[in-house]
Amino acid sequence: MKLTIGFSPCPNDTFIFDALVNKKINTGEIDFDPILEDVETLNQWALQGRLDITKLSFPAFFQSPDKYVLLNAGSALGKGVGPLLISRHPLLGSIDNDAANIQHQASSIQHQAIALPGINTTANLLFSFAYPEATNKEFMIFSAIEDAVLSGKTDLGVIIHENRFTYQQRGLHKVRDLGEYWEQKMQVPIPLGGIAIKRSIDVSTATTVDKLIRKSLDHAFANYPVITSYVKQHSQAMSEDVMRQHIDLYVNDYSLDLGAGGKSAIETLYKVFLSTGTCNRYPGNLFL
């Protein structure tokens, strides 16, 4: 059996799936056909039900639970892992973990142009959670956001992935850590992205895939901090130090197994997403 599997070229994903797709572990009768794309492309494909297994942002998953069920292994959740709102110049009153400051900033931010990495991303949802009145959004690939802010194309930007580690080197300034605001208000970890499999695939196969993803991650951890050639080839613009920072931040115990805490955090984000009126609650189970 051959199954298509989509994930991003970012170090956290290639770290998790290297052993799986490059047969460093025994995958039995299942062959995996890897397709690496930007997360928002994967989000759009998920809404179409294009791939058998896919990494996707949780807002995209919340719009397609009739097509996909969430696996226990491979997700990106945690504390201190959220997207950052940045600007070209320091903004007055940019104070982390100050709930009152959100209201102070909101009146000015809602009129500014904001670059975001995709309409279906968790970054977009978390930004809207913090700044519900700010609707002047421009969506673009995540790697273009720093340049958009630096050039003045947009006033502000929401950055994800490795840009968390590099924005200061380019003279950009943090306005707010959107993940910290989420944690402060909701008291649960930040669910960023998950791994989902088509509901049309039988439960036995889905369970096997879930176990293989965990086995692939166990293999990666067993050899860490070595950065494999597969991770390097898809992260050519990064130093190994930044690759390790990326992996250390986004790959953790929730990546091995969501557990009760991870599932509770996802359910909390789901309720927030439902409050936007984008979709109705799915009557079935979201999790494998």
Residue pairs with C-beta under 8 A, 6 or more apart in sequence:
1 29
1 30
1 31
1 205
2 30
2 31
2 32
2 33
3 30
3 31
3 32
3 33
3 52
3 53
3 201
3 209
4 32
4 33
4 35
4 51
4 52
4 53
5 17
5 20
5 21
5 32
5 33
5 34
5 35
5 51
5 52
5 53
5 54
6 34
6 35
6 36
6 37
6 42
6 45
6 51
6 53
6 54
6 55
7 13
7 14
7 16
7 17
7 34
7 36
7 42
7 54
7 55
7 195
8 36
8 37
8 38
8 39
8 42
8 55
8 161
9 36
9 234
9 235
10 161
10 162
10 234
10 235
10 246
10 250
11 162
11 227
11 231
11 234
11 235
11 238
11 243
11 246
11 247
12 76
12 246
12 247
12 249
12 250
12 251
12 255
13 36
13 55
14 36
14 230
14 231
14 234
14 235
15 217
15 220
15 224
15 228
15 231
15 247
15 251
16 74
16 213
16 216
16 217
16 220
16 251
16 255
17 34
17 74
17 213
17 216
18 24
18 216
18 220
18 228
18 230
18 231
19 25
19 215
19 216
19 217
19 219
19 220
20 27
20 32
20 212
20 213
20 215
20 216
21 32
21 34
22 230
24 216
24 219
25 212
25 215
25 216
25 219
27 212
28 208
30 205
30 208
30 209
30 212
32 53
35 51
36 234
37 45
38 141
38 142
39 55
39 56
39 57
39 117
39 118
39 121
39 142
39 193
40 57
40 117
40 118
40 119
40 120
40 121
40 139
40 141
40 142
42 51
42 54
42 55
42 56
42 60
43 56
43 57
43 59
43 60
43 118
43 120
43 121
44 60
44 120
45 51
45 54
46 54
46 56
46 60
46 61
46 64
46 67
46 68
46 196
47 60
47 63
47 64
47 120
49 64
49 67
49 68
49 198
52 197
52 198
52 201
53 71
53 195
53 196
53 197
53 198
53 209
54 68
54 195
54 196
55 74
55 193
55 194
55 195
56 64
56 68
56 193
56 194
56 196
57 118
57 120
57 121
57 122
57 123
57 192
57 193
58 122
58 125
58 191
58 192
58 193
58 194
58 266
58 269
58 270
58 273
59 120
59 121
59 122
59 124
59 125
59 273
59 278
60 120
60 121
61 68
61 70
61 194
61 196
61 286
62 270
62 273
62 274
62 278
62 279
63 120
63 278
63 279
64 196
65 282
65 284
65 286
66 199
66 282
67 198
67 199
68 196
68 197
68 198
68 199
69 196
69 197
69 199
69 206
69 285
69 286
69 287
69 288
70 194
70 195
70 196
70 258
70 266
70 286
70 287
70 288
71 194
71 195
71 196
71 197
71 206
71 209
71 210
71 213
71 288
72 210
72 214
72 257
72 258
72 287
72 288
73 195
73 210
73 211
73 213
73 214
73 217
73 255
73 256
73 257
74 194
74 195
74 213
74 214
74 217
74 255
75 191
75 192
75 193
75 194
75 195
75 254
75 255
75 258
75 262
76 191
76 192
76 193
76 194
76 250
76 251
76 254
76 255
77 189
77 190
77 191
77 192
77 252
77 254
77 255
77 258
77 262
77 265
77 266
78 189
78 190
78 192
78 249
78 250
78 252
78 254
79 179
79 183
79 189
79 190
80 179
80 180
80 183
80 249
81 179
81 190
81 192
81 249
81 250
82 126
82 177
82 178
82 179
82 180
82 181
82 182
82 183
82 190
82 192
83 117
83 122
83 123
83 126
83 127
83 158
83 159
83 160
83 178
83 179
84 158
84 159
84 163
84 164
84 167
84 174
84 175
84 176
84 177
84 178
85 114
85 127
85 130
85 156
85 157
85 158
85 174
85 175
85 176
85 177
85 178
86 146
86 149
86 156
86 157
86 158
86 159
86 167
86 172
86 173
86 174
86 175
87 94
87 149
87 155
87 156
87 157
87 172
87 173
87 175
88 149
88 150
88 152
88 155
88 171
88 172
88 173
89 173
90 173
91 105
91 108
91 173
91 175
93 101
93 104
93 105
94 101
94 105
94 173
94 174
94 175
94 176
95 101
96 174
96 176
96 177
96 180
97 180
97 181
97 184
99 181
99 184
99 185
102 130
102 131
102 176
102 181
105 131
105 175
105 176
106 131
106 133
106 134
109 131
109 134
109 156
109 175
110 131
110 133
110 134
110 135
110 136
111 136
112 134
112 136
112 154
112 155
112 156
113 136
113 137
113 138
113 153
113 154
113 155
113 156
114 127
114 134
114 136
114 137
114 138
114 154
114 155
114 156
114 157
114 158
115 137
115 138
115 139
115 140
115 144
115 145
115 148
115 149
115 153
115 154
115 156
115 157
115 158
116 123
116 124
116 127
116 137
116 138
116 139
116 140
116 145
116 157
116 158
117 123
117 124
117 139
117 140
117 141
117 142
117 145
117 158
117 159
117 160
118 124
118 139
118 142
119 137
119 139
121 160
122 190
122 191
122 192
122 193
122 269
123 158
123 160
123 178
124 137
124 139
124 158
125 269
125 272
125 273
125 276
126 178
126 179
126 181
126 182
126 190
127 134
127 158
127 178
128 134
128 276
129 178
129 181
129 182
129 185
129 272
130 176
130 178
130 181
130 182
138 148
138 153
138 154
140 148
142 159
142 160
142 161
142 163
143 163
145 154
145 157
145 158
145 159
145 163
146 157
146 159
146 163
146 166
146 167
146 170
146 172
147 153
148 154
148 157
149 155
149 156
149 157
149 172
150 170
150 171
150 172
156 175
158 178
159 167
160 192
161 246
162 235
162 238
162 242
162 245
162 246
164 249
165 242
165 245
165 246
166 242
167 174
168 174
179 190
182 190
183 189
183 190
186 268
186 272
188 261
188 264
188 265
188 268
189 254
189 261
189 262
189 265
190 265
191 262
191 265
191 266
191 269
192 250
194 266
195 213
197 206
197 209
197 210
197 288
201 209
203 288
206 288
207 288
210 288
214 256
214 257
217 251
217 255
217 256
218 256
220 228
224 247
225 244
227 240
227 243
227 244
231 243
232 240
232 243
235 243
235 246
238 246
253 259
254 261
254 262
258 266
258 287
263 287
266 286
267 286
270 281
270 286
273 279
274 280
274 281
